Amino acid sequence: MSTIYGTSQTISAVAHYRGIYLNAVDTVDENELAAVSPGNCLPTLVTEQGALFQENAIVRYLSTQGTGAPLYGETEFEAALVDGWLDWVRENVSFPGRVLLPVEEMLENDYFEVKDAVNLVCDNLVVLNDHLKVNTYLVGRFMSVADIAAAYVVAPFFTELLSKKQIKPFNNLLRWLRTILDQGVVAKYYDRNFTLCKKTPIPANPPKKKAGDSERVHEIVPDVSYLGDIETTFNL
């Protein structure tokens, strides 16, 4: 039996679909984690072959184990597409989304950072929406682990962040999202009702400064990626 330290909705759903029982350790001691996890991070899956860390690596592995429903495409090419979507969602939706939720707490820290992150996430949701205009699922004819992982990541933006007006252009994405979350096993690990947010909690304008607050500057960092790895010497 494998042991999972710090599970997630996607890991739980994939293990369930594949008929794999995982011994879940929710309260993790730092020293215990350091002893089993090469990356010393959560989640970590400990198997007979050794330990795996990072969620995408774990769900990739679980999707190819067991004897349950296939979740990794019908061909090697589709499996590679599943990998691509798993990584794309993680980098372009999940990572920016961490700035946003819980949004009330984040707004207290930096209104402009939240607004920038919302715009970035919405731009990336357009990519998903356009792809799903002619596709029922992200890859192939059947639901894959990419659909499961993406649905859990995308859903909070629709239920907690975006207003009805902001959601309206994402009709393809919304159709897909409801299709995935309506699947019995996926729904089991989605621990809330899928009810669309009616009014965004993000105000249209920055909050008024209170007495004693220091001036906040919305810093614009120039894009210098075109410079590459250039060594620059300054003569002072």
C-alpha positions as CSV (number, residue, x, y, z in Angstrom):
1,M,0.0,0.0,0.0
2,S,1.3,3.5,-0.9
3,T,1.2,6.4,1.5
4,I,0.4,9.9,0.5
5,Y,1.6,12.8,2.6
6,G,-0.6,15.9,2.0
7,T,-3.1,14.7,-0.6
8,S,-5.1,16.9,-3.0
9,Q,-8.5,16.7,-4.8
10,T,-6.9,15.6,-8.0
11,I,-4.8,12.9,-6.4
12,S,-7.7,11.6,-4.4
13,A,-10.0,11.5,-7.5
14,V,-7.4,9.8,-9.7
15,A,-6.6,7.2,-7.1
16,H,-10.3,6.5,-6.8
17,Y,-10.9,6.2,-10.5
18,R,-7.9,3.8,-10.8
19,G,-9.0,1.7,-7.9
20,I,-5.9,2.5,-5.8
21,Y,-6.2,2.8,-2.0
22,L,-3.8,5.3,-0.5
23,N,-2.9,5.6,3.1
24,A,-3.4,9.4,3.6
25,V,-1.3,11.3,6.2
26,D,-2.9,14.7,6.6
27,T,-0.9,15.9,9.7
28,V,2.7,15.7,8.7
29,D,5.7,16.1,10.9
30,E,8.5,18.1,9.3
31,N,11.2,15.5,10.3
32,E,9.1,12.6,9.1
33,L,8.5,14.4,5.7
34,A,12.2,15.1,5.4
35,A,13.0,11.4,5.9
36,V,10.7,10.3,3.1
37,S,10.5,13.1,0.6
38,P,13.6,13.9,-1.6
39,G,12.2,17.3,-2.2
40,N,11.0,17.8,1.3
41,C,7.6,19.0,0.0
42,L,3.9,18.2,-0.1
43,P,2.4,16.3,-1.6
44,T,4.7,13.2,-1.5
45,L,3.7,9.7,-2.5
46,V,5.7,6.9,-0.9
47,T,5.6,3.6,-2.9
48,E,7.4,0.3,-2.9
49,Q,9.7,1.7,-5.6
50,G,10.5,4.9,-3.7
51,A,9.0,8.4,-3.2
52,L,7.5,10.8,-5.7
53,F,6.9,14.5,-5.0
54,Q,5.0,17.3,-6.8
55,E,1.3,16.8,-7.6
56,N,1.7,16.4,-11.4
57,A,4.3,13.7,-11.1
58,I,2.1,11.8,-8.6
59,V,-1.1,12.0,-10.7
60,R,0.9,11.0,-13.8
61,Y,2.1,7.9,-12.0
62,L,-1.3,7.0,-10.4
63,S,-3.0,7.4,-13.8
64,T,-1.0,4.5,-15.2
65,Q,-1.4,2.2,-12.2
66,G,-4.4,0.1,-11.0
67,T,-7.1,-1.3,-13.2
68,G,-9.8,1.4,-13.2
69,A,-11.0,3.9,-15.7
70,P,-8.3,5.1,-18.3
71,L,-7.3,8.7,-17.6
72,Y,-4.3,9.2,-19.8
73,G,-5.6,9.2,-23.4
74,E,-5.9,6.4,-25.9
75,T,-2.5,6.7,-27.6
76,E,1.0,7.8,-26.7
77,F,0.4,11.1,-28.5
78,E,-2.7,11.8,-26.4
79,A,-0.7,10.9,-23.3
80,A,1.8,13.6,-24.3
81,L,-1.0,16.1,-24.8
82,V,-2.3,15.2,-21.3
83,D,1.1,16.0,-19.9
84,G,1.2,19.3,-21.8
85,W,-2.2,20.4,-20.4
86,L,-1.3,19.4,-16.9
87,D,1.8,21.5,-17.0
88,W,0.1,24.4,-18.8
89,V,-2.7,24.7,-16.2
90,R,-0.2,24.5,-13.4
91,E,1.9,27.3,-14.8
92,N,-0.7,29.5,-16.3
93,V,-3.8,29.2,-14.0
94,S,-2.8,27.5,-10.7
95,F,0.4,29.6,-10.0
96,P,-1.2,33.0,-10.8
97,G,-4.3,32.0,-8.9
98,R,-2.3,31.6,-5.7
99,V,-2.1,35.4,-5.5
100,L,-5.9,35.6,-5.6
101,L,-7.4,33.2,-3.1
102,P,-8.5,34.0,-0.4
103,V,-9.1,37.3,-2.3
104,E,-10.2,39.3,0.7
105,E,-6.9,38.7,2.5
106,M,-4.9,39.4,-0.7
107,L,-6.7,42.7,-1.3
108,E,-5.5,44.0,2.0
109,N,-1.9,43.4,1.0
110,D,-1.8,44.7,-2.7
111,Y,-4.8,45.7,-4.7
112,F,-2.8,46.2,-7.9
113,E,-1.2,42.8,-7.7
114,V,-4.6,41.2,-7.4
115,K,-5.9,43.1,-10.4
116,D,-2.9,42.1,-12.5
117,A,-3.3,38.5,-11.5
118,V,-7.0,38.5,-12.4
119,N,-6.2,39.9,-15.8
120,L,-3.5,37.3,-16.3
121,V,-5.8,34.4,-15.3
122,C,-8.7,35.7,-17.5
123,D,-6.3,35.9,-20.5
124,N,-5.3,32.3,-19.9
125,L,-9.0,31.2,-19.4
126,V,-9.6,32.5,-22.9
127,V,-7.1,30.0,-24.2
128,L,-9.0,27.2,-22.5
129,N,-12.4,28.5,-23.6
130,D,-11.2,28.7,-27.3
131,H,-9.8,25.2,-27.1
132,L,-13.1,23.8,-25.7
133,K,-15.1,25.5,-28.5
134,V,-14.5,22.4,-30.7
135,N,-13.5,19.9,-28.0
136,T,-15.6,18.2,-25.4
137,Y,-12.6,17.4,-23.3
138,L,-9.0,18.8,-23.2
139,V,-7.6,15.7,-24.9
140,G,-9.4,13.1,-27.0
141,R,-12.8,11.5,-26.8
142,F,-12.8,10.9,-23.0
143,M,-12.1,12.7,-19.8
144,S,-8.5,12.5,-18.7
145,V,-6.5,13.5,-15.6
146,A,-5.9,16.8,-17.3
147,D,-9.6,17.6,-17.2
148,I,-9.9,16.6,-13.5
149,A,-6.9,18.6,-12.5
150,A,-7.9,21.7,-14.5
151,A,-11.5,21.6,-13.3
152,Y,-10.4,21.7,-9.6
153,V,-8.1,24.6,-10.4
154,V,-10.5,26.6,-12.5
155,A,-13.7,26.2,-10.5
156,P,-12.9,28.6,-7.7
157,F,-12.5,31.5,-10.1
158,F,-16.1,31.0,-11.2
159,T,-17.5,30.5,-7.7
160,E,-15.5,33.0,-5.7
161,L,-13.9,35.6,-8.0
162,L,-15.4,36.5,-11.3
163,S,-18.8,38.3,-11.7
164,K,-21.6,37.1,-13.9
165,K,-20.5,39.7,-16.5
166,Q,-16.9,38.5,-16.4
167,I,-18.0,34.8,-16.7
168,K,-20.4,35.4,-19.6
169,P,-17.7,35.1,-22.4
170,F,-16.5,31.7,-21.1
171,N,-19.6,29.7,-22.1
172,N,-17.5,26.8,-23.6
173,L,-15.3,26.7,-20.4
174,L,-18.4,26.7,-18.2
175,R,-20.1,23.9,-20.2
176,W,-16.9,21.8,-19.8
177,L,-16.5,22.6,-16.2
178,R,-20.1,21.5,-15.4
179,T,-19.5,18.3,-17.4
180,I,-16.4,17.4,-15.4
181,L,-17.7,18.4,-12.0
182,D,-20.9,16.4,-12.6
183,Q,-18.9,13.1,-12.8
184,G,-19.6,11.1,-9.6
185,V,-16.0,10.6,-8.4
186,V,-14.9,14.2,-9.4
187,A,-17.9,15.6,-7.5
188,K,-17.1,13.5,-4.4
189,Y,-13.8,15.3,-3.9
190,Y,-15.1,18.7,-4.9
191,D,-16.2,19.8,-1.4
192,R,-18.6,22.5,-2.2
193,N,-21.6,23.4,-4.4
194,F,-20.8,24.7,-7.8
195,T,-22.6,28.0,-7.7
196,L,-21.5,30.9,-9.9
197,C,-20.3,34.0,-8.2
198,K,-22.7,36.9,-8.8
199,K,-20.6,39.8,-7.8
200,T,-16.8,39.9,-7.7
201,P,-15.3,40.8,-4.3
202,I,-12.7,42.9,-6.1
203,P,-13.6,46.6,-6.1
204,A,-13.3,48.5,-9.4
205,N,-11.1,51.1,-7.7
206,P,-8.3,50.8,-5.1
207,P,-9.4,51.1,-1.5
208,K,-9.1,54.6,0.0
209,K,-6.0,55.0,2.1
210,K,-6.4,55.2,5.9
211,A,-4.7,57.7,8.0
212,G,-1.1,56.7,8.5
213,D,-0.9,54.4,5.5
214,S,2.2,54.8,3.4
215,E,1.9,55.6,-0.3
216,R,1.8,52.5,-2.4
217,V,3.3,52.5,-5.8
218,H,2.2,50.1,-8.5
219,E,5.6,49.1,-9.8
220,I,6.0,48.2,-13.4
221,V,8.9,45.9,-14.1
222,P,10.2,46.2,-17.6
223,D,10.6,43.1,-19.8
224,V,14.3,42.6,-20.3
225,S,14.1,38.9,-21.4
226,Y,15.3,39.9,-24.8
227,L,18.8,40.7,-23.3
228,G,19.3,37.0,-22.6
229,D,22.2,36.0,-20.4
230,I,24.3,39.0,-20.9
231,E,27.1,39.8,-18.4
232,T,27.1,43.6,-17.8
233,T,30.0,45.4,-16.1
234,F,29.5,48.8,-14.5
235,N,32.5,51.1,-14.2
236,L,31.9,53.3,-11.2
